[in-house]
């Protein structure tokens, strides 16, 4: 006698799928509305002449996606942004944890941190160009300097935020400082550090493109500047939209990795 099993779909999963589908449709509809308004305003000449037709921008995007020049520029931009981000991560995490675990250091550098987080790093570019020159090292330096602050501040905040119950328990059981640092301080700081890394990665792409526009180092920024100089505003807008999509994709990927790697933190919250 054979038995048959009837698949049962949980109402909760079905509701989540329905909400996700509606959210995707709403986002796609919003994109269509924005493109429609853009096209309408362009037709009535409400924009300056530098703003191209959105249809021309879409055509330029398709052409760039099948052109080697775009992928070469994207690779150069991603490489510079990634190297600068990694340098900032190494410096920011080490210094942030060291400062956050020391009350004396936290009080000593508070003024410097407040000044550094609000200082426009791009204003230092002329001086950096004079010292380092226009080369990939300058690009990496500017990216690292810009990304260091959010990572540093988040690492300090995470190191200072400790579960008092775990701290008291480690003291009661006379756990060594080194072991408490590995088992209490670092796990407690990880959610903050990963947030800082994710924010800094978006900053790295923006700064790398901006540096390319100003210094003409190879990459997306230089191609945007060259397109503007040639009067190809549709290509310039296509580059801008494509690097925005790349930034959105990178942020989504990092957020996905963060959610899976720190699932235990959400469960404890």
N, C-alpha and C positions, 0 to 999 in steps of 0.2 A: 504494500500500500504506500503510495507516494504522498508526500506532504508538500504543501505549497505555502510559501511565505509571502505575505502581502507587504510590500514596502510602505512604511509609514513616514510621512514627511512631518517633521515637527513644526507646529504653528510658529514658534519663535524664529526658526531658521527661515521659514517662508516669509515672515514679516520683515526680517532683516534684508532678505533678497529684494523684496518689493520696495523697501525704502531706498536701497542702493540704486535700483533701476530708476526710481523717480528722481533721485539726486543726479544721476548721470544725464537724464533727459533735461532736467532743469539747467544744468551747466551747459549742455549743448545748445539749448534754446537761448541761453544768455549770449553765447558766442555768436549765434545767428543774428540776434537782435543788434549786438554791437556792430557786426559787419554791415547789417542793413542800414543802421543810422549813419555809419561812416560813409557808405556808398551814397546815401541820400544827400548828406552834407557836401560831399565832393561834387555831386552833380549840380548843386545850386551854387557852387564856388564859395562855400563858406569857409574853406580852409585856405591857408597860404599856398602858393604854387609849389612849395617843397613837399607838401603832403600828397602822396600819390593815390591813384585809384586802388581800392582794396583788391579788385580783381587782378590788377597788374602785380600787386604784392604777392598774391597767392601763386600766380604764374612764376614769379621770380623765386619763390620758395621751392616750387617743384623743380625748377631748373638747377637751383643750388644743391638740392638733395642728390642729384645725379652728376654733380660736377666734383672733380677731384680737388679743386681749389678750396671748396668749403670744408671738406673733410680734413685737408691738410691744416687749414687755419684753426679748425676746431680742435684738432689734436695738439697743436702748439699752445692754444689757450688752456686746454684742460691740463696739459703737462705743467705749465707754469703755475696754474692755480693749485694743482695738487701738491707740487713740491713746496710751495709757500705755505699751504695749509698744514702739511705734515711737520714742517719746521715750527710753525706756530703751535701746533698741538703738543709737540715735545717740550717746548719751552713753557707754554701756558699751563700744562697739567703739572709738571714738576714744581714750578714756582707756586702755582695756585694751592697745591696740596701742602707744600712747605709753609706757606703763609697762613693758610686756613687752620692748620694744626698748632699754630703758635699765636697766642694772644698778643704777645709783644710785637711780633712782626705785623699782625693785622692792624694794630693801632698805629704803627710807625709808617706804613705805606698807604694809609687810607687817603691822604690828600693826593698822593701821586696817582692812585687808581682813579679817583674822581676826575682829576685833570686829564689823564690819558684816555679815559673812555669817552670824553667829550671833545677831544682834540681832533680836528680834521686832518687825518693822516696824509691825504692827497696834497695838502699844502706844503708838505716836506719834499715833494717830488723834484722841484728845481734844485734843491740842495743835494738830494740823493743823486741826481743826474751828474752834478758837478763832481761829486766824490767817486761814484762808481762808474758813471758813464751810461750810455744808452745800450744796454745789452740784456740778455736773459737774467743775469744776476740781479740787476736793478729791479726787474719785474718780480722776481721771487722775493726780494727784500721788501718791496712795497706790499705784496700780498701777505707775507708773514707778519709784517708790522700791523696791518689792518686786522688780521684774524686773531692776533695774540690776545687782544683785550677781552673779547667775549668769552674765549676759552678760559683765560686767567680768572676772570670775575666769577664765572660759573664754578670753576674748580675750588675757589676760595669759599663760595657759598655752600657748596656740597660738603666740603671738609669741616666746616663749622657746624653744619646741621647734623647732629648725631642723635640717635635714639637713646635717650637717657637711661632707659631700662637696660639696654645692652651694655652701656658704659658702666652702670652700677654693678651689673652682674659680672663683668670682666674684672672689676676691682675686687669684688667679694671673693671670686675664685683665684685672685692673684695671677691673672693672665699677664704675660709679659707685654711690654709696650710694642715690640715688633709684631707679635701675634695679634694684638688688638688692632694695630694699624692695618694688617692684612685682612682680618676677618670682620672688623667693624667700620673703620674709617673709610677704606676704599670702597666696599660695597655700598655704604651709605652715600658716598659722593658720586658714584657712577651715573645715576639718573641726571644729575646736574651737569656732569662733564659731557655726557652724550648730547644733551641739549645745546651746550656751548659749541661742541664740534659741528653739529648740524647747522646752527646759525652761522658759524664761521665759514662753512663750506659755501653757502650762498654768497657771503661777502667776498670770498676768494674769487668767484667767477665775475662778480660785478667789478671788483677792483682790477682784475687782470684785463678785462675789456676796456675799462677806463684808461688804464695805463697804456694800453695799445693805441687808443685813439690819440692820446697826448704825445706819446714818445715814438710812435710808428714802429714799435717792435712787432715782429711777425705774429699774426694771430687774427682773431675775429675783429678786435678793435681797429687794427690797421686797415682791414678790408672795408670796414664801415666808413672810415675816413676817406679811403680812396674812392669808394662809390659816391660819397657826397661831393668830392672834388670833381668827379666826372659827370655830375648832374644825374646820376642814376639813383634817384631817391627811392625807387621801388626796390632796388637791390639792397640799399642801405636799410630800409624798413624790414626787408626779408631777413637780413642778418640779425637785426635786433630781435625780431620775433622768434627766430630759431634759437638764439642763445637763451632767450627767456624760456622757451620750451625745454631746452637742455637743463637749465637751472631747476625748473619745476620737476623734471624727471629725476635729477640727482637728489633733490630734497625728498621726493617720494620714496626713492630707493633707500636712502639713509634712514628715513622714518620707519620704513618697514623692517629694516635690520634692527633698529633700536627697539621696536616693539617686541620682536621675537627674542632678542638677546636679553632684554630686561623684563621679561614676562613675570618673573618672580617679584619684581618691585611693584607691579600693578596689582598682583594678587595680595601682597601684604598691605597695600594702601587701603 
